[in-house]
Amino acid sequence: MTTQDRIRLNKISIRDFRNLERVDLELPPDGAVIVGDNGHGKTNILEAIYYLQILRSIRDARDQDLTRFDAPGFHIAAHAHNPREHEISVGFDRNTKRKKVSIDGSEVRRLSDALGALPSVIFSPRDLELVIGPPSERRRYLDLVLALTDRKYLHALQQYRANLARRNAALRNATRRGSAANEQQIAVWEPALAEHGSVLIEARAAWVRNSATDFADLAERIGEKGDAQMRYVSPFANSEARYDVLLAAFEEKRPLDLRRGITHVGPHRDDLELALDGRDLRLFGSAGQQRSAAIALKLLEAATLRDFAGAEPLLLLDDPFAELDIRRAARILLMLEERGLGQTILVVPREADIPPGLMRLDRLEVRDGVVKPWLPRGIAKAVSASRVSPA
């Protein structure tokens, strides 16, 4: 794969983001390794880069909490190849709580217009939550993959969430008042929920159906000997008249919803089932099997982004092999290399944690939020000693 087939991050400037007061990086086409002890800011660098993709924290932090202590806001600016040259910038003002996003010098009218501006995939040990975590983790995974690659899905997701919030507010209001007299104020939101919910269910079911074989193949290549399965779990996935069926379900569940003040049916309650030889990986999988499934999901995400963007997405690796055995780690790295590694930014706590296949990458060091050229420990100690030794 040539560098023209990759999404490339050429330069990035980070200001007052978490503990990163001032970071300016120029990255080689192949990428770089950032070495640093835990707590010094290496994951914050990846989070700042990924912020340009999803315009929010990958760790669910509020924007005001991403801002460095006592700073008025944060700013991230990048020069990227996507696959044409682009300037991308995001600024957040802590006082006004306003976020400004610009592409090539022009402020975007809606944040959703800039979603996916820097196609990238982040791998980290936290990905295990995709398998062992609650259904909300897997729904969020589906929503992210599809919203980044399908504008129709993104619009439906925004509309569904807005109408769901309004219906739930009406339900809570009716519950507090102890009366169902205002039932029509609840029912009024249901046609929109059925309309947009149908779009979500159809797109999710289609993506899972089309990706199931690839999921099984990836798990096998990682080293799982059983038959890996992925299935979208929704009572409406196979309905032909999905809108009508979904609308009827909202009506049927309305008495229960009124009693409990929450909407009990819809795509916000669905799940992505992951199994090995028919056994739920969340409940019965070994730690290694669960990690293999999580990595397979992230590889599917990368493939979906690549098909959409027409280029290999940026690969952000947050010490992803730390909790994998050597055999699985080697196979995963080989799989990434075979498909053509995108520009790769790897962060690790120690030089010894760099996988052999990525040893060629340039190295940097982060300490107390400051990034500088990396020096091996022995050389670094010698340099430090020379600075304090008498002449």
Phi, psi and omega in degrees: 000133178274165179295338177291341179271006185244151162285131182234135172259107184277315181218148172216139175240128182237128180233123171056038178255115187052237181266010183266098182287314182206108179232126176233118183236138166246123188253136175294161180303327180279340180112201184200161172251133176248118183257134178186145178296158179299140178090359183263350172120006184292319177292329178298326178295314178297320180298321179295319178296314182291336177302327179291346178269312187248355175061028173200172182287134175291341181258017174066020177280149174288152182301320180296333179276347174278341183284134180302145184308129178072002177274150181285348181172183176233162180214135177231128179226140183219149169248120188225165176245115197215055343280358172268166179293135180217148169252127181234132178217146177226130176231142179232131178257119185293325183290313182271348185057029180261139178246131180241127179239131180234140174239122181053040175086354181250129179290133180283145183287320178235141180301325182298337179292339181255000180298131180083018183297331178234085184305120183205157178230133180249131177249132178205163177303335180295343180301341178303333179298336177299333182259312187266349183279182180289167179305331180300328178295318182284325175296319179296321176300310179299315182298319181293311181301316185280323179294328180284343187235002184213104183296326178297319179295315180303314179298315180296321180295316179297316181291320180296314181297320180295315181289327176295317179298321180291319179294318179296323177296319178295322178295316180296320179297316180293323179295317179298323182279351177065031182212147176258020183296332182261035183301328180296331178291342175271315183296335185297335182272350189288322177301319179292321177297318179294320181296306184283328176297325178297321179296316180298312183296316181297316181292318179298312182299320181293317181296316180295317180298317182285340184258352187300317180295318178297322178299315180297317180296317180297315179299320179295318181292328177292333176133006179276129186274340181278180179269109181276135182232148177226129184218135176278123185257106178208136178292351184247003186299326184254011180286136178281309177268067191298319180300311182295318181294318180293319179297318178296325180293320176299319179293317182297321183274356186303317178300317177296317180299321180295322180292326187252352175073028180206153180275121188263357184223148180133173183296343177285359178246002186278177184213164173247111184272129179241127185219158174230118185054039175081000181255130182302120182294330180298322185264325190240356182284148173287168179301319179294318179296320179294320178292323177299316180296320180296316178296320179299320177297318180292325176293324175296319177301315179298319180294321179295317178295320180297316179297324181286315185277340183076015180204158180291126181291160174299136183252114181251116186245110180263078181044052191288343183264005186299322185253014178259147173289163186300321183296311180295318181300316181296319180293320181295316179297320177297319179298318178297318181292322182295323181280351180097098182299132169285176174304129190242130173240111183250133173243133181217156179283334184221154178300325182295344181273358179284122179297149181307321182291349181244011182294339183286343185292146174299153184238146175229165178232142175240133177216123182053040176079004180252129180257134180212167178303141183276137174237137175305151186306317182297316180292319181300319179294321180295318179298317180297319181294322181294333181284335182256350181287144177293151182292000000 
